[in-house]
């Protein structure tokens, strides 16, 4: 192999290695971006569960304290709707957390504020 062929071969290997490194970096950046989006969505869903739980508590309070009723059933329309919405949101959280973990995220990462 001539000197010019050796130099050309070396350059080709360097270019190939650079392309591979850029490709891997781009893929990792995409994964991190998806993880960031998932984390924000999870935080939003958790906040939604807190608000729905507060609404449920307000409904229970209103039933007993303001309306003077002695009992309340999980089948009453307002309570049933709120419980259903909470369960749906919790299922969405579980699905998003599963995807987050599958991408390499850790539960501890979800306990920190996004940003």
N, C-alpha and C positions, 0 to 999 in steps of 0.2 A: 504494500500500500504506500502510495507516495505521500509526501508531507501534506500537499494540498488536500488529498483525500482524507487524511487523518484529521486535519483541521475541519474539513466539511463534516465529517462524521461526528466530531466532538461538538460542533455547533448544532447539528441536528438533534443530538441527544440532549443538549442544554435547552433547546427550544421545546422539545417534547416534555422535558421535566417541568419547564415553566408553564406550559399549557395544562399539564396535569395539576400542578399546584393551584393555578388560577381556577380551574374547574372545581377542585375540592373546596377552595375557599368560597366560591360562589354557592355551592351546595350547602355548606355549613351556614352561610349567611342567610340562606333561604329557610333553613331549619330554625335558626334563632328568631327570624322574623315571624314564622308561624307560631313558635312558642310564645313570643311576646303578644301576639294577637289572642291566642288562647288564654293567656294569663289575664289579660284585660277583660275578656268575655267572662271568665270564671269569677273575677272580682265583681263585675256587674251583676251576674246572676246571684251571687251571694248577697249582695246589697238588696236585690229584689226579694229574696227570701226573707231578709230581715224586715223589709217594709210590709210584706204580706203577713208575716207573723205578728207585727204590730197591729195591722188591720184586724187580724183574727182576735187578738187580745182586746181591742177596742169593741169589737162586736160582742164578745163575751161579757165585757164590762157593761155595755149598754143593755144587754139582755137582762142581766141580774140587777144592776144598780138603777138604771134609768127606767126600764120597762117593768121592773118588779117581778119578773118571772122567776120561778123556783127551780127550773131545770132547762137544760139546753142539750139538744141532740146534735151529733155529727151529721145527721141527715137534714138538719134545717137548711133551707136554701143558701143563705149567706155563708154559713159555716162550711157547708159541703163545697161551695164554689171556691172559697179561699183555700181549703185543704187540698182540693184538686190542683189549684194553681201552684201551691207550694210543692206538691209532689212532682208535678211536671217540671218545675224549675230545678228541683233537686236531681231529677233524672238527667236534665240537660247538663248540670254541673258535673255529675259523675261521668257522662260521656266526654265532656271537654277535658276533665282531669285525666281520663284514660288516654286520650290522644296526646295530652301534654307529657304523660309519663312514657308513652311509647316513643316519643321523640327524644327522650333522654332527660326530661325534666324531673325534678325531685319535689316531693310534697313540701319540704321546707321552703322551696322557691315560691310556692303559692301563698305562703303565710306572710310574705313581704309585700309591701305596696309596689304596684307597677311603676316603672320609671327608670 
